[in-house]
């Protein structure tokens, strides 16, 4: 028996006409289960219309002249819809989006990317409110406690970045060891986290380990040497990673 497609009401917010038209064309031609209920070029118009007719999915541009997509989300008391960001590459914005585990597609928009987004939404129910709360917190310039969404077997777990002592590879998975003695098994690889944390005080010291330098007590020199972390956790440093570790330590 053929699986029935889940129906979606979609709203689009983007200040670029060509981008709006491209997304509308893809949705109308390739997504028969989608009803476009509105299109806006600015956040004020979008906020007013979305409050009248709430979508299931909001395709949202990040940078717009009169306010960002994050500003639009911050206007809502509750967000009962999924958010898919449509954006060019902005390093800070992209990092905030990735940390919150929200979905995004890059401009220029492709048919493949749009189809993959709908497949993901149909097959993986998500806690929208917690993801967006994490996003808005991380994007605030004065935020003192950033959080990250960690994909786990049955969904996502949201952790304070400062609570992570170190990460350890386990095949294609990663264990995150926290300062409350808790361990979280993530479905991301250690290599993924090396990229995600590149602008934070984390450093890869071995093919199996990434450490949070805020928990580093001492580095012992040797062939590669080893580090001593919070609670007397001892981890080896590989010869190949030694120089990178020392550069990070000297930059603190």
Buried (B, 14 or more C-beta within 10 A) or exposed (E): EEEEEEEBBBBBBBBBEEBBEBBBEBBEEEBEEBBBBBBBBBBEBBBEBBEEEBBBBBBBBBBBEEBBBBBBBBBBEEBEBBBBBBBBEEEEBBBBBBBBBBBBBEBEBEEEBBEEBBEEBEEEEBBBEBBBBBBBBBBEEEEEEBBBBBBBEEBBBBBEBBBBBBBBBEEEBBBBBBBEEEEBEBEBBBBBBBEBBEEBBBBBBBEBBBBBBBBBEEBEEEEBBBBBBBEEBEBBBBEEBBEBBBEBEEEE
